[in-house]
């Protein structure tokens, strides 16, 4: 199983970025997917999650209305569109996959996920 995140970079406050997570080695449309981020000196935190079909999404409060999670099951790729970026969004962003048939939860904890990508750095300048 491989998850490859990309799309990070340096952007000014108020700018936008689109992260991608290319996935291989699993039946993509059966896996709940998620984005997490980790700022320097802080723990990894939940950002957003999307169901296998893409029909259900959930966001942490701080990104609601600014970030949009989506997936293209035909391309086995997940996305995170980030608009109105703020300096506090600066972090390494990680994508993660949750195996199917685990008990149903809103997967907002790192322990809810089984596979992780390597991370992509997003820096928002003030």
Secondary structure, DSSP 8 states (H G I E B T S, - for coil): -EEEEE--EEEETT--EEEEEEEESS-GGGSEEEEEEE-TTS--EEEEEE-TTS--EEE-GGGTTTEEEEEETTTTEEEEEE-S--GGG-EEEEEEEE-TTS------SGGG-SEE---EEEEEE-
